[in-house]
């Protein structure tokens, strides 16, 4: 997994009124955005713990920090997400977990499609089998 391909630098525009963070489909986010949701999690929470067959996502930390664990079935990366000037991509077929949330953490998540339970892979062993099968093809 190439961490450099997962991080997208974005511009924040700050002045005496505050900060503006523009996010646009097919520009800052490299796919059409069909769903946006926000995570406000408890410090002890572990979120995610799944992969997607087809969905791509991008995460932006609006406040606080958290750790994002990404696993492509062959290698793992841990990214501390704590900046409003960097989007983190979670591509399809990447197992991901979000953990170590600060008390003030707020995440915005941009998704390439609408919610579809059938797209989720919620069992890690099943995820590994799917990765191994796709590598053989």
N, C-alpha and C positions, 0 to 999 in steps of 0.2 A: 504494500500500500504506500503510495507516495503522498506524504502529508502536504507537500506544496500544492498538489492538485486539489486538495480538500479545502484550502483556505483562500477566500476571495477578499481582497482588500476593498473596502467601500469608503466613500467620502462622507464625513460628518461636517456639517456647516455650522460653526459656532459663532455667536455674536453675543451682545449684551442681553438679548432676549432669551437665549438658551441654545439648544442644539437641534438641528434638523437632520434627519437621517433618511434620505430618499431610497426606496427599494422599488425597482421596476422589473416586470417579467422580461426575460430574454435580454436583460442588460446586466444588472448586478446579480440577479438570480438567473442561471443559464437554462431555464425552462419556463414554460407558461405556468403561472401560479393559479391554482384552482381552489386552494384552501389555505387559510391562515388561522393559526391558533396560538394561544399563549399558555405558558406553563409558569405557575407560581407554586413552587413545591416546598415541602417541609425539609429541613436540613437532613433528616435521617432517611428521606425517601430515595428509592431507586426507581427510576422511570425507564421507559423503553423496554429493554430486555426482549427485543424481537428484531426481525429483519423484514424486508418487503421484497416481494417478487418483482414488482414493476415501479413502485413509487420512488421518486427522488425527493429529497427535502433539503432545505437550507435553514440553519439555526443562527439567530442573532441574539446576543445577550444584551438586554436593555438595562439590566441592573444586576449588581452582585456578580457571582461567579458560580461555576459548577465544573465538574469533570465529565468529559464525553469519552467513552470507551468505544472504539470502532474496531471491528473484527471482520476481515474478509474471508475467514475460514483458513487462512494460511499465516496471517500475522495480525498483531494487535497494535493499536496506537491509542495513547491516552492524550487528550487535548484538554488543557485548562481553558475554558471558555469564559472570558471576562471583559470583553472589549466590544464597544459599539462600532468599531471600524473594521470588523472582520466577520464575514459570513463563513460558516463551516458547512460544507456540503456533506450530506449523507446520501450516497447513491444507492440505487437498488442493489439487493443482495449483499448488504452490509449489516451485520448484526451490531446493534448499538444499545448502550446503556448510559444513562445519565445519573450521576451520583455526586456526593459531596457538595450539595447546594449550600450556598451562603444563605443566611436568614432573609436577605433582601433580594434574592435572585428572581428575575423575571426574564423569560425567554420568549422570543417570537419565533414561530416555526412556519415556514413557507413550503407548501406541498404541491407536487406536480399533478395531483389528481384529488378527486373527492374521496371521502372515507369509503373503504371497501374492505370489510372483514376478511374476504377471501384472499386479499393480497398479503395478509400478515403471515409470517412464519414465527410462531410463538414457542416452538420447541427447538432448543439449540442443536440437539442431535439430528433432527430433521433438516435444519439449516445446513449443517455440515454435509449430510448426504446429498443435498441439492447442489452445493458447491462442488463436491467431488464429481457428481454426475455431469455438471456443465463443463468442468475442466477436461473430462474424457471426450466430450463431443467436439 
